[in-house]
Amino acid sequence: MSPRSASVNEELRRRSKERLLQAAVELVGEHGYDATTLGAIADRAGSARGLVSYYFPGKRQLVQSAVHRLMHRTLEEALEREPGTAEGPERMARAIDAILGLARDRPVLMRQHMASLLQAEGFVACPEQQRLAELLRDTVARHGSPDADRDYPMLRALLMGAVYAALMPGAPMPVPVLRAELFARYGLAWELGVPPGDEAPGETCDTDLSRFFSTGSGGRPSAAGQSK
């Protein structure tokens, strides 16, 4: 048997990493962070335990990267869904609804993510986080910001603050109230995006996350919107 080519090995490594990211999101969402072990993630992904350490320094880095992947692909899908639009207000509304939707639909996962960000180490700078940042910066720019580099951090802070408020143990704020505040902040009409109650049947809690993790042979995400 001839040895595998470098390109085949690279593709196999890519698929293994994608499966680990998907498994991390699924297990933390199902059982919480503390109850999810690296061994369980490897088992769910069908990977050797050593591969986890090869790709990620530890569980915290893996889970943050996985959640940032879910966030960036969810946002990407919302921005590019049909009917497509280049209008700044509509895209800002879609971005806000996408992030608030994650807090509403995946509270265990997003609560853990917020707790991780508030630790002393802060967030992990990774390619997934950078892609999320690029999408949010583009959203701010299309909305008409004269200085997207200055205004993007404010949008990020407002969205993360809203997620935290929606998930605060014992005193959560309703997502529609948070949405109204953010829409007022950016001068958005309520009917833009996906107003609460207007979601299609089954749209608000999709348990199949495979479209956000490219584990097929094509090497491309299966979400409607591709990274540019």
N, C-alpha and C positions, 0 to 999 in steps of 0.2 A: 504494500500500500504506500503510495507516494505521500510525503508530508503535506500538510495543509499549507496553502499559500498565506502570505501575510494578510491579504485582504479578507480571506475566510476567517482567520483567527481574530481579526479586528471586528468582524461582524458578529462572531460568537460572543466576544467580550461585550459588545454593545447590547446584545440581546440579554445577556446575563445581568448587566447593570439595570436595564429597563425592568426586568422581572423583579429585582430587588426593590426598586423604587415603588413599583405597584404593590408588592407584598407589604411593604412598610406602611403605606397609606391604608390599605385594607385592614391590617391587623390592629394598628393603633385606633382606627375608627371603630373597630368591633370591640376591642378589649381595653383600650386605654394604653398610655405610654408605659407605665410601670409594669403592667402585666405582659407586655410584648418584649420578647427576648430576641437577640440577634439570631439565635438558633432557630426560633420559630419563623423569623423572617426568611432565613435561608431555606428552611423546609418548605414554606409556602411558595417560594420562588423556584424550588427544585434545583437549588444551587448548593455547592459545597460551602461549609461554614467559613472556610478560609477566604473565599471570594469576597465576603462582606468586608473583611479587614483590608483586602487588596484595594477595594474601591473607596472605602470610607474609613476615617480614623476611629469612628465609634458610632453608637446608636444615635446620639443627638444629631450628629452631622448627617447621617443617613435620613433620619426622619425629617429634618428641616429641608433637605434637598427634595425629598419626596413631596412634602407639602407645597413647597415653592413650585414644583412641577405641576401639581394639581391646580394651583392658583393661576399660573401663567397660561396653562392650556384652557382652563375654564374661561379666563378673561379673553383669550384669543378666539375661542369658539363664539363667545357672546358678541365680540366686535365684528366678526366676519359672517355671522349667520345671515341668511336671506330674510328679507330683502337687504342686500348690501347697501351701505351708505358711507359717504365721506363727510357727512354733516357733523360738525363738532358737538353740538348739544346732544344729538342722539347717541353718539359714541360715548360721551361722558355718562349719560344715563345708563347705557348698557354696562359700562365699567362698574359703576356704583352698584347696580343690581346684581352683577356677577359676584362681586366680593361679599355683599350682604347675603346673597343666596347661599354661599358656602357656610357662613355663620349659622344660617337658618337650617340648612340640610345636613351639615356635618359638624354638629356642636362639639362632640368629643374630640375630634381631630383638630378643629380650629382652636378650641380651648387649650389643648396641649401646645399648639403652635405658639399661641400668645404667651403662655407661661414660659416656654423656652426662650422667646425673644426678650422677656423681662429678666432673665437671669443675667448674672454679671458678665458672662461671655458674649451676650448679645446674639445677633443673627450671624449665621455662617455665610460668608461671601462665597457664592457658588454660581456656576453657569445658569442654573434654574432661576435663582434670585435675580441675576442680571437680565435675563429675558423678561421676567415680570416687570422689572424697572423700565426696560425699554418700551414695553407696551403702555405703561402708565404715563411715561414721559411723552410718548406720541399722542396719547389721548389729551393731555394738557395742551400740547402744541396745537392740535386740531381744534380744540375748543377756543383758541384765540389768544393764548398766553403769549405776551411779548418776550417772555424769558422763561422757557420751559424748565431750564436747569434750576431756576430759583423756585418755580411754582410746583414742580413735581413733588419735592419732599413734603410740601403741605398737603397735597392730595393723598399721598401715602399715609401721612400721619392721621389725617381725618378718617380714612378708610379703616386703618388699624384701630383707631379710637372707637369707631362705630362697632367694629367686630367685638372689641373688648366689652363695650357697653351691652351689646346683645347677649353676651355670654357670662356676664358677671354673676357668680353664684349668689343666690338669694335675692338679687335685685336686678334682674335683666330688664333692659328696655325693649319694647316691641320694635321689630324691624321696620314696620311702616312709619313709626315715629322717627326713627333714625334716618330712614330714606327721605322723609319730608324735610328734615333739617339739612341734609346734604344737597338735596335738590334746590332748596332755597339759597344755600350758600353759592351754588354755581348757576343760579338763575334758570333752572330747568323746569319745563312744564311737566306736571304730574303724569300725563299720558305717554311721555317718552319712555323708552326702555321697555321693561315688562312690569307694569304696575302690579302690586299685590292682588292676587285673585284672578289675574289674567293668564296665568301659566297654563300650558296645555296639560291634559290629564297625564299624570305620571311624570311630568317634567321636573317637579321640584325635588325629587329624591331618587335619582338614578343610582342604583347600586352597582351597575356595571361600569367600572372605571377603565376598562381595557383600551378604550379609544384614546385615552390620554397618555398611554405608554406603548411605544412602538416596539413590539416584540416579534413582528413578522420579518420576512426576508427582505422587504423593500427598504427598510431603514428610514421610512418616513412616518410621521404621526398620522393616525387615521382621523383625527379631528378635522372638521370642515376647514378651519383656518390654519394655514401652515405658517411657520416662522419665516419671515422675509430675510 
